[in-house]
Amino acid sequence: MKLFIAKEPGRQETRAAMLPSDAGKLIQLGAEVEVAAGIGRAINVTDEEYEKAGAKVSSDSKASLVAEMVLRVGVPDTDDVEQIGEGAIHVSLLDPFNNTEVVQALAARRVSAISLEMIPRTTIAQKMDVLSSQANLAGYVAVILAASRQNKILPMMMTPAGTIAPARVFVIGAGVAGLQAIATAKRLGARVDAFDVRPDAQEQILSLGAKPLKVDLGETGQTKDGYAKKLTDEQLAKQREAMARQCALSDIVITTAKVFGKKAPLIVTNEMIDGMQPGSVIVDLAVETGGNVEGSKPEKEVQRHGVTIIGRVELPRRVPVAASQMFSSNLYNFVEHFWHKETKRFILNREDAIIQGCLITHAGEIVHPAIQEAIA
Ligand code: NAD
């Protein structure tokens, strides 16, 4: 079976979908692997390294057309879709709720499109969970970015010249990214408070040495997949009131609050920002899905009353070596999980719960119920 690791759409992507080591492992399974020339450039991996691992390197822009499976990191654009063979399997991030035009183009081309974000968050699928591996890095980068924009230091310092108090960091949303942000800020010596609407998160916040902020919002709960449920308007208003006090006390605020398949809740309002000390920094990790912070803009750093609001998207691109390593490993695990050893082929088993969760288009149709509903 011929697999093609494609070029990434746009110039901003720094990650490579697959490293030579994982390409080599796929070849050992019996796959024929071809990679687009230069895919490892941003992480200093050469085409020769892919060749040494047994892959073919191609500069031909039409090479992907003959592959039975095309893999990449980012959402393909409609031109990329034209370069996928009819009836082939395409595996990538797809953000299908927000890229309806691309989803429709994939369906029209009869591509079986796998959206890596939609892989169910089950124990068996953990090894292929791209959302978690990349969110982990985003949490780390958010803190490093905020620390580099601060005019203060994070740790407490007791010196003969006096004592400097530790910076205060407030993390809103303690999922995968939020927990890593807490851990990173703690390692740098900050005093960390955090809040999440899921009651289970309290224990995790405590286990990292941070202080969970207690706000009584009444029934919040979570979905069967572990995601937060959308708050009512009254609950959100109550949350903002409690967060305002904490934001005013904090030097750095990191927001990561998301609700699966929906716009992110607006939590930090202009009024709350105006209550913060000049020189403080906010990083909005939810900016791509609407933002948790009023006025935050994708790929921009905005100033308001001396507070810097950072809305950089796709933070894992800033640490592409680690991000590629994890992405590549997730992708290999996904392919290997459905690989049939005798026929040496990937089996798109539509009875399997993982495939049911992440298959968006197939045989000319949009087959995922939630995406059908979102597009209807
Ligand atoms: P996410 O990116 O969807 O959201 C980030 C966090 O924001 C979540 O913790 C959510 O509860 C929180 N949030 C939503 N609305 C909020 C609000 N108004 N205020 C404050 N916080 C708010 O979440 P995620 O990081 O993808 O994790 C989602 C869940 O999946 C978690 O329960 C996590 O433990 C679980 N998970 C399970 C597995 C697995 O079993 N394989 C893997 C990864 C994550």
Residues whose N, C-alpha, C, O or C-beta is under 5 A from the ligand:
A	BS01	NAD	R121 T122 T123 Q126 S132 I172 G173 A174 G175 V176 A177 F195 D196 V197 R198 D225 G226 Y227 A228 T256 A257 K258 V259 F260 P265
